Amino acid sequence: MDQFPEKHKALVIDDSAFQRHMLSIVCTEAGYLTVLVNNGIEALAALDEMTFSLIITDLEMPEMDGLQLIREMADQNITSKIVLVSGHSESLLFAAKQLGEQFGLNIVGTLAKPYVPEDFLELLLEASLINPSNTLNPQFQGEFQGQLSHKSVARGLEGGAVVPFYQPKVCSKKETLIGFECLARWKTDRGKILGPGSFIPTTEDYNLMTELTDVIIQQACEDVAHWHKKGFHLPVSVNISTDNLQDADFPDRVADFAERRGILPTSITLEIREPKVMEQARECLEGMSRLRLKGFGLSIDNFGTGHASLKQLQYLPLTELKIDRSYIAAAMYHKPSRTVLETGIQLAQNLSLNCVAEGIETPDQAELLSSLGCAQHQGFLYGRPMPREEVLPWMLDHFHNTENGGGALKSFSFKNITPLPSKRRTKRYH
């Protein structure tokens, strides 16, 4: 029986005592009760006794290696968030991550040896795995995304808890700012900002996606109108769900939101995740067609993670494909991923669709994408998601207005843009 059900626990699996100790220090600092084991067999015994929020496992271990453990955890329907660690090639790490995801495990990141504790801590922060009970580092409090209750979400949707954050999109070829993606965040009563993992599952479970999407689109329309008045005529993309597309009134409501703010529908692109829309393409087609008829853009987000057929892509009224970040990170060291990435870019070009690459973290990734023909970029390299009140100062600091109301980079040598502190290859939660 689990003796500590009320605590968030981490299971560290590594045959190196030094590596176990280093990982356990970071887990403890992040607020976890940490259990250390040497190999997969000991890990399975621990999993029989306790429920873990987080599992960190090496791949190369005696008796039962990490790949065998992945299969065993899948057979036991383990739902913990999992980080894979290895000193082998990054292509092997990538293959192991793909294997785990195909088995249905929640692989939130990978960590290549050698690494320093800061790398692991940054991974936990990006995946929103910092425990709110943490007392050693108060600066991390509020980062953990525990799921909000139905009552809290319903009250917050009416009370202004949902706030927009904006991440810039840049055209590397023309060296210009070309727009933003609007991302929903949750502001607590104490002013802490929570990511989508804290409230999106609840909105889906209790059929509140209509209310959430309406709130965030209205805020995006307000901000686009405000930027227009300041001389920046920049479009914004907003994430929507297949539930929205099956709502017969949704296209009219979105058109009304834009009209009331005095902006054109072409200023708004609506992003739908590929796996969802491809599963329900027939049910979504009418809503997508009506939105395009009104002038809104339509983008397939996370392209490459679902099972889109050429026939479906041919007949869906799309304006954009957004290449999933996993292919971009892997393309730097995994030749098959680079081939898939290049194929996706060529497909977008052949279908006359805009192609956006998301999750760009390094200049090398940006250079690769540009060389493959994808010049529209989004990622931490150019800017992290920022609250609405910081967008205009950020634009004025990094860009200057162009004649068409866009923004030209003041410097494209990246000296004005702060990159990530390390070059880890991880899967980031969004």
N, C-alpha and C positions, 0 to 999 in steps of 0.2 A: 504494500500500500504506500502511496505517496505521502511522506511525512510532512512535506512543505507545499501543499496545494496552493497556498495563497501567494507564493513567491514565484517570480519569473526565474526559470532555471536554464542554464546553458550546459551542454554536454560537449566537452573537448576530447577529441579522439586523435591521439598521435603517439607513436612509439618512442618519440624523442622527449626525454624529460625536460630538456631546456625549452623546446617548442611548446610543450604543454604548459609550462610555467609562464612563459611570455603571454600566451593566449589567455590564460586564466587571469592574469593581472588586468588585462584590458576588459575582460568580461566582468570582473568584480568591480572595476571602476565604472562600468556602464550600468551597474546595479543588479547584476545577476548573481544568484546562488550557483556556483560553478562545480560541476562534477568532472573529474579527470579520469580517463581510462586509456589503456595502452593499445587496444586493437578493436576490430569489429565485433569479436565474440563478447568481449567485456561490454561493448557499447549496447549490444542487444540485451544483455542481462540488465543493464541500467535502464533501458527503455521499458523493460517489463515491470520495473519498480516505480518509475517516475514518468511524469509528462514534462517534456522540455519545450520551451519556447524557441530555443535556438540550438542548433547542432553544428559544430565545426569539426570537420573530419579531414585528415590527411588521406591521400590515395594509396601510398605505398606503406604497408604495415604487415607484420608477420601474422600467421594463422588465418586471418581474414582481411583482405585488402579493402580499400575504400570502394572499389567498383562492386565487389561482392556485397558489401554493406548496403550500397545503394539499392541493389535488387531486394535484399532482405527488408529494408525499410519500406520499399514500395509494396511488398507482399503484406506487410503489417499495416499498410495505410497510414504511415506516419505523416502528420500534417505540420510538423515543426518547420520553421525556416532553416535552411541549410546553407552553409558556406563550405566550399570545397577548397582544399589547400594542397599544393604539391610543389616539389622542387624539380619535377620533370618539365618537358616542353609545354608551352602554353597551348599548343594544339591538342595535347592530351587533356589538359584541363578543360578546354572547350568541348572536347568529345565527351568527357565525363559529365559536364553540365547538360549537354544535349541528351545524354542517356537518362539522367535523372529527371529531366523535364518530360521526356517521352514516357517515363514510368509514372508520371503524375506527381512527382515530388516538387516541393516549393524551393527551388534553388535560387537564392537571392544574390549570390555573388561568388567570385572566385578570388583566390589570393595566391600569387606566385612567390615561392621562396627564392632567394632570401627577401625578407620584408622587415619593416620596423613596426613597432606598436602603433605608430601614428597611421600607417596604412590600414591596419585592421580597424582602428577606431573610426577612421573616415568612412570605411565601408559600412560600419554599423550605423553611422549617422545618415548616410545616403539611403540606406534601406529602412530607416526609421525604426531601429532596433535598440534605441537607448531607453532603458527602463525609467519610468517616472519616479520610482521609489529610490533612485540613486541619490545618495547624499554626499558622496565624495567629490562630485563635480556638479555643483548647482547650475552651471552654465548649460548643462545638457537637459535639465528638467523641462518637460513639455515637449521634447522631441519625439518621445515614444508614441506610436500611434495605436493606443488601445482603442477598440471600437466603441463609438458612442452609442448610447441607448436610443431606442425609438423615440422616447419622450424628449430627450435632449436634442435630437436632430430636428424633430418637428417644431419644437420651440425655437431653435436656432434659425431655422429657415424663415420663420416669421420675424425674428428679432435681429436680423442683420449679421448673423455669425459667419455667413459665407462671404468671403472677400476675394477679389481677383488679384492674382499675381501674373506678371507678364515676363515672358522670355523672348528675347529678340531673335529675328530671322535676318540673315545677311546674305547678299549676293556677292560671292567672292570674285566673280568675273568683273563686275562693274564697281566693286568696292563700295556698295551702298547698303544702307539699312532698308529692308523691304517690308517689314511688318513685325508682328508679335503673335505669340500664342498665349491665349488667356487661360490660366490654370486656376481651378477652384481650390481655395484653402479655407480652413476653419479657424476663426479667432475665438479663443475661449474668453470667459468673463475676466480672467486675469491677464489677458493680452497675449497669451501664448498662441503661436501659429501651428496648427496641425495639418498634416498632409492628407491626401485623399483616402489613404487606408483607414483613417479614423472615422470617416462618415459615408463614403461611397457604398460600402457593403450594406449599411443600414438603410440607405435610401433605396437601394435595389430590393432589399428584402421586404420593405414596407411600402413599395410602390410610390416613392416620393421623388423619382427622377424628374417628373414633369416640373415640380416646384423648384427643384435644384437648378435644372437647366434654364428655366425661365429667369431665375434670379441672376445667374451668371451672364446670360446673354444680354439682359437689360443693363447690367453694369458695364459690359464690354461696349455696348452702343453708346453709353454715356461717355466713356473714356475716349472712344474714337472721335466723337463729336468735339470733345474738349481739345484733343490734339489738333484737329482740323483748324480750330480757332487760333491755335498757336503756330500754325503754318506747317504742321507735319501731317500730310495726307497719307496715312499708313493703314493698311488693312489689318484685321485681327482674325485669328482662327480660334474656334471654340469647340470643345469636345461635346458631343451629344451621344445619346444611346439609341439602340434600335427601338426602344419603347417610344422615344420621341418621334421616330420616323413612322411608327404605326398609329400615332395620334393624329386623327384627321384634322384637328384644329391647329396643330403645331405650325405648319407653314404660314398660316394667316397671322398667328401671334408673333412670329419672328419678324414678318414684314411690318407689322404694326409697331413693334419695338424700334425698328430702324427708322420708320417714317416719323415717329414722334420725336426722335433725336435729330432728324434732318440729315441723315446719312443714307447713302445709296446701298442697296443690298450687296453690291460688288465689294463693299468694304468688309464683309463678313464671310469667312469660309467655315463651314461646319465639318468637323472631323469625326469619322466613325471608325472604330477599331475593326480591322479586317476580319478576325475570326467571327465576330458577332454578326456583321452585316452579310458575310458570305453564307452563314448558316441560315439566315432569314432573308435572303435576297428578294424572294418573291413578295414577302410581306412588306418589305421596306421600299419596294420600287415606286409605288405611287407617291409616298412622301418625298422621296428623293427627287422624283421628276417634278413635283410641284415646287419644291424649293429652287431647283434650277430654273424653272419657268419664271420665277419671281426675281432671278438674278443672283441668288446666293451661290457661292462656291461650295463644292463638295469634295472632301479629301478622304482617302482611305488611309487611316493611321496604322502604325505597326505593320506596314506591308512586308510580307515575307514570313509572318508568324502564323498565318492561317492557311487556307487551302483554296485560294482564289484561282478559278479556272480562267483561261483566256476568253472563253465564251461569256462568262459573267462580267469580266472587265470590259469586254467589248460593248455590252448592252447597258451597263450601269451608267447613268448620266454624271460621270465624274469630271472634275477639273484638275485633280492633283493626286499623286501617290507620295506617301511619306515613308521612306525606307526605315525599317526598324533599327534601333541603335545596336542591337546584338550583332548584326552583320557588319556594321561599321567598325566596332571594336575588334571583332575577330578577323576582319579582312587584312589587318596589318601583319598577321602572323599565320593565318590559316588560308591556304590557297583556295580550297573549295568555297569558303565563305566569300572570298574576293570574287570568284566567278559568279556566285549567286547575286552579289551586290551589283556587279557590272551588268548582269542580265536584267535585273530590276530597273536599272537606270535606262537601259536601251528599250525596255518594254514601255516605260513612261514616254520616252521620246517618240517611239513608233505609234503610240496612241494619242500623241499630241497633248499630253498631260504635263503639268508642272511636276517637277520631281524635287522633293525636299529631303535632305538627309538630317536626321536628328541624332542627338547624343554625341556630337563632335566635341572632343575634349582636348585634342592636341593639334598643333600646326601640321604635323605629319598626316593626320587623318584628313584635315581640310585639304591639304595638297593632293592626297590620293583621290578624294571625291571630285575635286576640280578636274584632275587629269582624266577621270572616267566620264566626264561630261555632266556632272551634277554640281551646279554652282550655287544652289540655294541651300544654305546651311543654318542649323540651329544646334546649340549646345553650350556647355559651360565655357568653352573657349571664348565665345563672344559675350556671354553674360548669363548669370544665374537668374532664375525667376525672381522678380522683385515686386514689392507692393506698388499699387497704382500711384501713390504719391512720390515714388522715386523714379518713375519712368521719364518724365520730362527733364529733370536734372541730369539723368543718365544720358539722354539723347543729346542734350546741350554740351555735355562733357566729352562725348565720344564722336559726335557727328555734327555736321552743319547742313542747313537746309539746301536742297537743290531746287532748280526752277520748277520741277513738277511736284514739289511738296514732299519728296522723299528725304532721305538723309545720306550724305556721302561721308565715308569714314575719314576722320581727320588724319589718321595714320593706319595703314594696313600692315605695318610691321609688327603689330600686336603689342607695341610698347604701352598703348593706352588700355589694353585689355588684360586683365589678370587671369592667367590660366589656373588650372587645378594645381594644388601643391605637390602632387605626385603623379606618376604615370601608371597607376594600377589599372588593370583591366577588370572591371567589375560590371555586374548587372545592376543598374540603378532603378529604384521603384519610382513610378510616375502616375 
